[in-house]
Structures are given as structure tokens and as C-alpha cells.
Amino acid sequence: MKGFTTRIVHSDRQEAIEHGSLHKPVHSTVAYGYTDARDLAAVFQGTQPGFTYGRQVNPTVDALQNKISRMEEGLHTACFATGMAAIGTLLFSLLRNGDHFVSSAFLFGNTNSLFQTFMAHGIDVSFVDATSADAVAAAINERTRLVFVETIANPRTQVAALAEIGALCAARGLVYVVDNTMTSPYLFQPRTVGASMVVNSLTKYIGGHGNALGGAVTELGTYDWGRFDNIYEIYRKGPADRWAITQIRKKGLRDFGASLAPEAAHHISVGAETLALRMERQCANALAMARFLEAHPRVRRVYYPGLESHPEHARARTLFRHAGALFSFELDPAVDIWAFQNRLEVIVKSSNLGDNRTLAIPVAHTIYFEMGPERRASMGIDDSLIRISVGIEDTEDLLRDLGAALDG
């Protein structure tokens, strides 16, 4: 069972499931009882497998973690209540006061806000143009512990120099964290560029239905954690490929309590089964819509890696199965952004991305408003920029909706 969808559809069945169920059922319990108290102690001490407390472990969540690991061809996964919880607890767990990390400057708005908060608490961040590995290299110093990049930037769709940065991190002994949310494990495997860990917002394409929040960190087994000084001595036990993910679980799930609920894990797990099918349709729709808009006289510019006009088009073709299901575009100054959006009927005026429905949002006025005009300008976010997260609707319906809104 080596095909992507076959692996995911039958993932739960790789372990025994109660009563022959085809899905891992929802285990809503918080506590777990043992007949022998010595077994309870052994599970807590990590010398015996088992479940201790719902904040840290749950059978339904565990099944989803195994599924994500199979998707990313990784070793171990820890799931969280949201994608932001995954990013925050990863960095909180692995970095200490005085450390430094390098990040792409083209970041999701909440991730940017989080990194600014880390800076206020004594962890330095250098924001660089991650489309250039040279820019990343120039920002590295003696206190640098890791590099963090997104595969495709939201909303301007810059494509990071993923392979070149991976080679740089390997040469410098740095942890390489890749946020794979915008591409999903179906379109891209970060392990192919030497990533150490992968972050996914499960809320987006993996869950796919806009009905559950979740996030994940996956250990790929490519980094030697024996050389990483920030692993606490208590977690330096057993195989080294478990040290970092154990520390993330203990310092994140246990201490912060950003736990994924079993009901949400079940929604995400079922949604993940159709990831490949949905992404094929969404990416095809995105390319058709981007080409339509690029040719329209009332559109100034379209940002989509699948277009030949995109600066990183060749890189995207090399790295990704398809160019993704998100794009953005700038309207001609003569077109009123609010009137255009209000004329949309099929496309929903909403935040979120990765949904089955196509969603549109005016970026500068909503999800990037808090950044202020200077930071938006540095990221190339124009006041007329509209982000489209493409769904699975019929292509012609989406094109008609865009055309009617522009021509109205």
C-alpha cells in the first residue's frame, strides 16, 4: 500500500481497531485506568506504552498522529489544538532566552505576530527574503539555532528557496523547520529538501472541510539531536530521533495544554482521506482562475506560482506536484474593492483557507490590518490585494462569478 491515498485511507487499520471498525473511534475520555498500579507508573515514566491523561495523549489523536506521519513520511508527530499552537510550542520547547532564529519575512500574519512576541521575550528573529538562500545565510550568527520557512507564502505566494536553504542548514548544523500548510503533504514532501521538522495546520487542506481546528509537528528523522544543546537531559533517553518530539510533547502538550480534542481529531482524520482528490480539483480550479484574471483588463496583477509570469514559477514546477490552491491579485485602481467583493455570489467573503468552498478576503483590511502600512508594504501587500482560497466548485461557475463581479 504505497500510493498516497491508499496509505491514508487505510492508515487506521495498520493498528488494531476496536470491534473491527474501519475508523478509529472517538475516545472522549480524559483519564485511563489500570489494573496494576505498577503499570500506571511505568506508563508515566515512559518505560511502557500506554495512556496517562487526556491533555497529553488520546487514542483518537494518536491515530491521527500516525496518519500525519505516514503522509509526511516522517517518524513521529505531535498534534495540537491549532496550527498556531503547533508553531508556538515547537519554538517555545526548542529555543531559550538569548537564542536566535532566521525566518522568512513573507509570513502568515498570526505567525508574524507570534514571532514578534518571541522577540519581546528574549529570543531574536531575523526576517529575510527566503526566496534567496544567500539572504538566509547572511542572517545566521553564532546564536542561531534554527531556520523557519513556509513553502508558499500567504498571501503573495512567494516560493522559498527550499532546497538551497536545506543544504545551508545541513552545512551549518541548524534545525530546518518547514511549514507545509500551503502545499500539504500531497503537493510537497519537505523531507526531500532536508527539513528537520514539518509544521501543518490541519485546519486547512488536510482537514479540508472547515469544521475542525488542529495543528501538527512531524519529526522527519533527518537531524542529529545529539548536537542540539537545548534538549534537556531528562529527555536524552532512547533513540535520539525521539528527543525533540518528546520535549515538544512535554513542554507543549503537557505544560501549555494546547491539546487537540478527540472529536476534532476524528473530523480531521476522516477529511484527510480525500486530500489528494480535493487538491487535484482545487489546484486545477486555481490555475484556471488565475489565468482568467491575468487576462482581464480590470486586474492589475495576479500572484500564483502556476503562472509563467510568477518569479518563482520554475522553482514551483520543480518542487511541487501542483502550484497550490491559493492565489492573490490586485485590482485596477479604477475598480472599487468593496463593490467587487459584494458582487461575488458563489465565492464566499470569508477568512480561512483550504476549505471545500472558494473564499475571498481583502487582505490589507482584515488579516494583515494589524501589521500596519509599513510592514504590509515591506511584504508587498497592496490595499487592493484580494486573496482567493480555491475550493472544489465547478470551474465554470467560479469563472462566471469572477467575470460578473469584475464587469459589474
N, C-alpha and C positions, 0 to 999 in steps of 0.2 A: 504494500500500500504506500507507494512513493509519490503519487500525484498530490498536489497541494490540497485540493478539495477533498480527495479521498482520505487523506490523513486527518483533516479537521473533522469531517462528518463522523468518522469512526474513532475519534480520539478518546471519548469517554469509555469506549469498550475495550481499551487497552488495559484497563484495570477492572476488577470485578465490580459489578453494579448490583445493588440490592434488587432481588426479585426478577432479575433478567431485564430490567428497564433498559431502554436504548439511550436515555439521557440520564446523567447524574441527577438525582432528585434534589429538591431544595431542602437543605438541613437548616432549620431555623433555630436550632438550639444554641445557647450561649455556653453552657458547661457540659463536660463529659465525665461520666462516672467510671470507676474502675473497681473490679472485684478485689484486687490485691493492691494495697496502698503502696507497695514497693514498685509496682508498675507505674503508678501515678508519678512517683518520684523520679523514676527512670526517664519517663517522657519529658518531664520538666527539665531534667539535666541533659537531655539530648542524647542519651545513650540507647534509647529505644524509640522507634517510631510511634506516633500516636497524636492525639489532640488534647490540648490543655485548656484553652479558653478562647471564646469567640472573637476577642479583639485581635488575636494573632493568627488563629487557624480555624478552618472550617472545611468540611469535605466538599461542599459545592464549589467554594472558592478554589480549593486545591485542584479540583478537576479542571477549572478554567485556567489555572496557572500552568498545568501540564499542556493544555491546548495551545496557549500562547507560546510556550517553549518550543512546541513542535512547529508552530507557524514560523518562528524566527530561527529555527534550527539551533536553539540555544540549550543551555544546560539546566538553568533554574530560573523561575520567575516569581516575583512577589507582586501581588495585586493590591491596589489601593482604592479608596473611595472615589477619587477623581484623578485625571491626568496631572493636574497641578500638585496634588498630594504626592504623586509618584516622583515628580521632578524635585519638589521641595525636600522630601525626606531622603532622597538619594544624596543630594548635596549636603544636607544637614548631617547625614550619617557619615559621609566620607571626608568632609572638609572641617578644618579647625581655624580658630582665630589666627589671623596673620597669613593664611593660605591665599593663593591667587589662582583664578582660572580664566581661560580665554573663551569668549562666547561670540557667536555670530551676532552682528548688530541688527540683522534682519530677523527679529524675533516676534513670536506671538505676544500680543500686548500684555497678558497676565504674566507670562514668563519674564518679560522685561521688567515688570513691576516687582516681581519676586526677587530678581537678581539685584535690583536697586536696594531692596530691603536687606539682602545679604551684605551689601556694601556698607550699609549703616551699622551692621553688627560685626565689622572687622574682617570680612572676607572680601578681598579685592577682585574686581571683574574688569577685564579689558574687552570692550566691544569692538569687533573688527569686521571688515568685509570678508565674509567666509567664502565668497566665490574665488578668493585668492589664497592659496596656501602660504604664499610669501607674507601676506598680511598677518596670518596666524603666527607664523614663525617669528615675525618681528615683535610680537606682543609677549612672547614667552620669556619668563625670567626665572631666577633661582627658586622662587617660591611657588611657581606654577605646578599644580597638581593634576589638572585635567583640562580637556577641551570639550566644549558643548556646542553642537550644531544641530540645526533642523535640516531635513533632506531638501524640502522645497519650502521657501519662506512664505508665510501668510502675512499680508495679502499680495505682495508684489511678485511672488513666485520666483525669486532668485534661487538658483540651484547651487548649493555649496560644492566646493572642490573636494568631494567626499573621499575619493581615492587618494589624492595627494595629501590631504590632512591626515588620513590614516597612516600613510607612510611616515609622515613627520612625527606623529605621536609614537609610533613604534621605535623610531630612531632616538627620540628623546625620553622614552620610558614613561610617557604620560597616559593616563586613563583617557579613553576616547568614548564619549557619550554621544549617541546619535538619536535624536527624536525622530521616529519613523512615522509619526501620526499622519502627515500629509500624503505619504505614499502607501502606507500599510505594508504588512509583510508580503502581500501578494505582488505588489509592484516592485518591491525592493527588499533585498536582504543585506542589512548593514554589516553582517559578518564578512561579506565579500570585499569590504574596504577596510577590514581590520578593526572594526568597532569593538570596544571592550564591553559596553553595555548599551542596551536599546531601551528607549522610553516609548510607550504608546499610550495615547489617550484612547481608552477602549470605548468611550462615549461616541467617538467619531466613526470611522469606516468599519472597524472590527465589529462593534455592536450594530451600527448601521441603521437603526430604526428610531433613534431619538427618544428612546424610552428608558434609558438607564445610564447613570454616570459611572465611570470607572477609569482606572489607570493601571499601568504595569511597568515594571522594570525587569528586564531579562538579562541575565548573566550569560555571555557567549563563550566563556572559557578561553579567550584569546589573550588575556592579560595575566602576568605573573604577579599575584597579590603579595607574594613574599617580598617584593621590592617596594611596597607601598607602606610607608611608616605609620599612616593613620589608622591602620587596623588595630583595634585593641587586643591586648594579649589574651583575654578570655575567649576571643573568637578565633584565635590562631590554633585551631584544633582540626584534625582530619584533613581531607583534601583541600588544598589552597583555593581551588575554584569555588569553594563554598564560603570562604571567609567574608568577602564583601557583601554577598547577598544575605548572609546571616546577620551581619552588622546592620544592614538596611532594615531587615525584619525586626531586629531587636530595638534599634534606635528609632525606627519609623513606626512600624505597626504597633509594637508594644508601648513605647514611650509617648509617641504622638497620638496613637489611636486612630489613625486615618484609615480605618478598616473598610473593605468592600463588603456590603451586605450580601447575604446569600441569594436573596431574591434578585438583586441587580446582577450578580454573577451568572445566575441562570439565564436571564434575558440576554446578556452579552454572549454567553456561550452558544445559545441557540442562534442568535443573529450571526455569529461568526461563521456558521456553516455555509452561508450563501455569499461570503465576502468576495470570492473570485467572480461569481456570476454578476453581482451588483457592480463591481469595479469595472468589468468589461463594458457594461451598458453605460455607466456614468462617465467613463473616460471617452467613449465614443460620442456621447452627447456633448461633453465639454469641448472636444475638438471641433465638432460641427458648429457649436455656438460661438466659439472663439473666432473661427473663420468667417462666420456670418457678420459678427461685429467688426472685425478688422476691415471688412469691405464696405461697411456702412458709412456714409458721409457725415453722420452726426456723432460718430465716435472718434475721439482723438487718438487713442492708443489702447491696445489690448496687451495684457501681460499673461502669457500662457506658454509654458515650455514646449508644448507641442507645435507651436507656430515657428516657421523658419525665421521669422523676424526676432525671435527671442534671443538675447545674448548668450544664453547657455543651452540653446536648442541641441547642439551636437552632444554636449555633456549629458543631457537628459536622455537622449536616444541611446547612449552607451550604457548608462546606469540603470534605467528604469524600464520595466515591461511596457508601460504606457506613461504619458506625461502627467497623469493625475486628473482629479475631478474637481479642481478648484482653479478659478482664474479671476482676474480683476480687469477693469477697464475704466478709462477716463472719458467722460462725455465731452463733446464740443462745448465751449463756453456759452454758446447760444442756447443750449438745452438746459432747462431747469431740472436739477437733480431730484427734487421732490415731486414735481409733476410726472417725470418719467417713472419713478418708482410707484407712484399711486395709480398709474395706468396698467401696471402689471396685474394679471389675473391668475395665471397658472403659477407663476413664480411667487413664492411666499416672501413677504417682507419680514425677515426674522434673522436672529443670530444663529449660532451653531453651524456646524458643517459636518459632512459625512452622512447626512440623512438621506432617506429614500426620496424625499421631496427636494426640489430645487429651491434654494434660499438666496435672497439678495439683501445686502445691507450697505448703507453709505458709511464707509469706513471711518473717515475723519471725524464724523459727527457722533459716532457711537463707540465702538470697541477700542478706538485709538484716541478718543477725545481727551482722556485724562493725561496723555503724554504731553500735550501742549504743541503749539505750532512748530517750534524749533526742532524738537525730536521727530515729529512727523516729517518735516522737511528733510531731515538727515536720512530718513528711511524711504524717501521718495513717495510719500503718501500725499497726493493732491486732494484738495477739498472736493473734487468731482469724482473721486475714485469710488467705484462700486465693486464689491466683492460678490462673486457668484459661487455658491457651493452647488454643484450639479447633481441632480437626482436621477431617477430611473424612468422618468416620464417618456412618452413618445417624443422623438426628436422633433417632428414637425410641429407639435403643439408648443414646444419651447421656442422654436424659431419664430412662429407666428406671434407668440406673446411678446418677444423682444421687438419684433418689427412693428407691431401695433403700438407699443409704448414709445418707441422712438419716432414713429411717424405721426403720432397723435399730437 
